[in-house]
Amino acid sequence: MHPRLLKTFLAVARCRNITRAAEAVHLAQSSVSDQIQALEAELGTALFTRSRSGLDLTPAGQALRPYAEDILALADEARATVQATVGQAAGSLSIGALETIASARLAPWLARFQADHSGISTRLKVAGSGALLRLLEDGEIDAVFCFDSGGFITGADERLARRTLAAEPLVLVAAAGQGQAPDGLADLAAMRFVATEPGCVYRHLFDSAFTEAGLAAPKLAAEVGSIGAIAGLVAAGAGFALVPRLAVSEALERGEIIEMPWPGQARTAALTVIWRRRRVQPPALKLLLAAAADGFAPVKPADARLRHAVSSLS
């Protein structure tokens, strides 16, 4: 079984669709179909069956899937081991990041990394944390830069390793001219807020800020899919928001929204890098992880002076 065929097989198993699988492995649809047929002919059995929802694995396909994953993982480890013996600092890396982190923190850092390691080519994928984690688990990307809180992103998945790079302050933001800040968390919990959808790490950070204080999370004026939309709705007076400062730094600088004091213990989000555990890490990934550990400067403390606050709590 050629690894190329197994990679295509896993892409079809994940996508459950020839067209999407072809896009994932950068092949024509006909090539994907031919490779699946060749693998089925080699094994002497069908690996997929059609259903209303797409292509489903047959019992034989389900049995093959974990072996295909192991074979490809071993091939990657073998390649990494050989590269390590000759000290080869070359190769390619696929990196995933939340849009906020990609633009505000990762872009300048990644430019420096590429300048220092010209033999390593990098590709950046920007998406939500859930989509990025699935790509990481499937081996489509090598590392993910995202926010996390108490292991919300990785959970108890022992296949994944994580490292906190910085603590990014969470800030309470409101429309310019909002006026006096609410006096205490209980008052704040009665106000209107804008937040992302459930399942998003930003939403988890928002909900836990109140539940950890024994309060129900505030009712929402709106649920939206991006931090940019949150900043726009807050600026328009739709409600408050609790978000990482770097996510709204430009809106704060432009004066579209203001930062208000948080009535309670300062909140932070862990800026984290996540990668798959391997017996041997590829040299390029080792260099990236080492550079990430050293290259992310400490962020502004969460209790630093609020330049945009309109008032302070009594």
N, C-alpha and C positions, 0 to 999 in steps of 0.2 A: 504494500500500500504506500504509494508515493505521498510524502507530506503535502504536496500541492493539492492532491485530491482530497486529503483529509481537511485541509484548510477550507476548501470550497464546500465540503460536506457540512462542516460546522457553521459556515455562514448561512447555508440554506436552513439548517436546523434552527438557528437563531431568528432569522428573518421570516421563515415559513413562506417565502415567496422568492421565485427565481429572479425577478426583476430587481428587488431590493438587495438580494444576495450578490447579484452581479455588480451592483454599484459598490457594495462593501468591499469586494475583492478586486475591483477594477478590471472586470472581464466583460466580454459580450455575453448576453443571455444564452446564446447558442453554445458558447464555450462552457458555461456553468452546467447546462443540461448535458453536454457531452461528457463532462468530467463525472457527474453523478452517475450517468449510465455506465461509464467505464468502471467506476468503483463497485456498482451493483453487479456488473458482469464478473468482476474479479472475485467478489464474495459469493456470488451465486444466489443472491436474494435481493428483494426490493427493500430499500431503506426508507422510502417515503410513501405516503398515501395521501390522496387529496380529500379534503373536507370543505365544508362551507367557509370555514375561517382561514383556509390556506393549506399548506403542506404540513402534514403531521408525520412524526417519526413512527415507523413500524416497530414492533418489538425488537427486530434485528437492528434497526437504527438506534433505538434507545440503548441497546447493549453496546453498540460501537462507540457512542458519543464519549463516555469517559475515557476509553482507550485512545480515541483520537486526540482528546485534550492532553492526555499524558504524553503521547508520542511527540506532539508538537512542542510541549513544554521541555521535554528531554532534548529535543533538537536545539531549542534556544539555549539551554544550559550548556550543551556540548560546544556550541559556537562561542558562548561567553567564556568558557574555560580555556579554549584555544586562544582566544583573543587576549585573555589575561596572561597567559604564559609568555607572550611576546610583547606584553605591555602596549598593546594596540589601543590608542585613544581615538578610535574612529568608529564610524557606524552611523545609525540614524535613531532618532528618538521621536516618539509621538507623545505630546503633552496635552492634557486636558485642563481647562480652567473655567471657573465662573466668569461671566462677562466683566463683572466689577473688578475682580482680581487681575484678569488678563490685561485690561486697559490701564488700571491705576498702579499696579505693582509689578506684574509679570513682564510687560513689554520692555521697560528699560533694563530690568535684570537679565532677561533673555538675550537682549542685544549684547550685553557685556559677556555673557556666557559664550555666545557664538563667536565673539571676537577673540576670546581666550582659547577656544577649542574649535578652530576652523575646520578640522577634519570630521566634526560631528554635524550632521544635518538634522534640523529639528522641524517638526510640524506641530502647529497649535490648533487644537479643537476647542471651540467655545460652546458650552451648552450648560444646561442645568445640572445640579449635583446628582440627581437620580440617573440621568442619561449617561453622565460621565462615569459613574460607578459601574454601570452595566458594561460599558465599553472596556473599562479596566478589568473587570472580572472575565470578560471574553477574550482578553489579550489583544484588543484592538488599539489600546494606548498603553504607554509605559508608566505614566505617573499622572496624578490628578492634584491640582491646587484648588482648594476650596475652604470654606468656613466649616467649622464643626463645633459641637458642644456636647461634652460628655459621651463621645462615641456615637452620636446620633447617626452619622453618615455610615461608619463601618460596622457598627453594632458589635457582635461577638464573632465576626467572620475572621477566623484564624488564618485564612489565606492572604489577608491583607495586612500590611504594616503601615504605620502612620507616624508622622513626626510633626510636632507643633513648631512653627517657625516664628510666630509673633502673636501677640495678643492685641487684637484690633478693638478699640473702644466702640461700644454701642452708644448711639446718641438719640435723644428724644428731639424730634424736629416738628416744627409747626409753620404755618403761613406767617409771612412777615406781618407785623402788627397784631399778632395773636393776643398780646396782653399778658396778664399775670399767669404764671405757671400754676397748675393745680397744686394744692397743699396736701401732699401725701399720696401714696400709691392707691389708697381706696378711692380718693377723689379722681385720680387719673384713670382708674379702671372704669369709671362711669362715663368717660369721654368717648367720642367717636375716634376710630383709628382706621388706617389703611394698611393692609398687609398682603403678603403673597398667599398663594393657595396652600392648603394642608399638604404635608409631605415635603415641602421645601424647607431647607435649613434655615432660611430667614424667618419663616413662619414659626419654626420650632424655637428659635431664639426669642421671638416675640411672646409666644405663649408661655414659655418657661419663666420669663421675667415676672409674670404675675402668679403663676401656679406655685412657684417656689416660695412666694410670700403668702401663700394660703388664700389667694384671691382668684376668682374666675377671670379668665381673659376677657377683655372688653369686647363689646359687640362691634362689628366692623361696618364701616360705611361702604367699603369696597374691598374685594379681593382681586388682585391683579397679578400679571405674570412677570413683571420686571421691576427692578429698583427704579429705573428711569421713570416708569409710569407712576410709581409711588411718589417720587419727588414732585412730579407734575400735579398730581391730585392734592398733595399736601399744600403746594404753593397756591392752588386754587381754592383752598379753604375747606377741603373735604374732611379733614381730620388730622390727627397727630400720626406719627409713625416712629417706630423704634428700629433703627437700622445701623449697620456698621458705618462709621464716620466716612471712611474712604469711598463708600458707595454713593454718598451725596455731597462730597467735598466741593465739586464744581458748582452745584446749586447753592451751597452755602456761600461760596466766594462771590457768586453773582448777586447775593442778597435775595434770591427768590424764596428761600426758606430760612428760618432761624433755628439755632440750637438752644434748647431750654434745659434747665437743670433737671436731672433725674432724681425724683424724691425717694431715694433708697440707696442701697449698696451699688457702687459702680458696676456696670455690666460690660463684659467683653466677649468677643467671639474669637475662637482660636483659628488663626490662619494656618492651615495644615496641608502637608503634602502626603499623599497616599500612594502606595505602590504594592505590587504583588510580591509575596515572599517567594524566593527561589533559593535553591542550594548554592548557586553561583549567579551573582548579579552581573549583567553585561557591563564591561568597563565604562561605556558611555553613560549608562544609568548611574553607576557609582559616582562618576564625576558630577553629574547633575545633582544628585542628592547631597554630595559634599558641598557643592557651590551654593545650593539652597540653604543649607544649614549655616553657612558663613555670610551669605550675601544679602539677606533680608534685614535691613536696619531696624532697630527697635522702633515701634510706633509711638505716637503721642500717648501718654498715660491717660486712662479713662477719667481721672479726676483732675486733669489739667484745667487751667482757666478757660472758661467758655467765652470765646470772643464774640459769639453771636447771641448770647443769652440776653433776654430783655429784662429779666428780673431774677432774683435769687430767693430761695425758700427762707422763711423766717424760722 
